[in-house]
Amino acid sequence: MLQTFLTVQTSEFYKTFDKVGGIMIYVVIALFVLMLLYATVKYVKR
């Protein structure tokens, strides 16, 4: 009984982690692009 409960818990955790991980990857990419744009603008304005 406990074993199945633990298995369900971990699979749910992995699903949630997968969603959050997917979002985080996009957030990191967006931040990276924003930093590149910011650096480019600063460099061009100099």
C-alpha positions in Angstrom: 0.0 0.0 0.0 2.7 2.5 1.0 4.8 1.5 -2.0 2.1 2.4 -4.5 1.4 5.7 -2.6 5.1 6.6 -2.8 5.2 5.7 -6.5 2.2 7.9 -7.2 3.7 10.8 -5.2 7.0 10.6 -7.1 5.4 10.5 -10.5 3.2 13.5 -9.6 6.3 15.2 -8.4 8.1 14.5 -11.6 5.2 15.8 -13.7 5.1 19.0 -11.7 8.9 19.3 -11.9 8.7 18.7 -15.7 6.3 21.6 -16.1 8.3 23.9 -13.8 11.5 22.9 -15.6 10.0 23.6 -19.0 8.9 27.1 -17.8 12.3 27.7 -16.2 14.1 27.0 -19.4 12.0 29.6 -21.2 12.6 32.1 -18.4 16.3 31.5 -18.6 16.3 31.9 -22.4 14.2 35.1 -22.1 16.6 36.5 -19.5 19.6 35.7 -21.7 18.0 37.4 -24.7 17.1 40.5 -22.6 20.7 40.7 -21.3 22.1 40.4 -24.9 19.7 43.2 -26.1 20.6 45.4 -23.1 24.3 44.9 -23.7 23.9 45.6 -27.5 22.0 48.8 -26.8 24.5 50.0 -24.3 27.4 49.2 -26.7 25.7 50.9 -29.7 24.9 54.1 -27.6 28.5 54.4 -26.4 
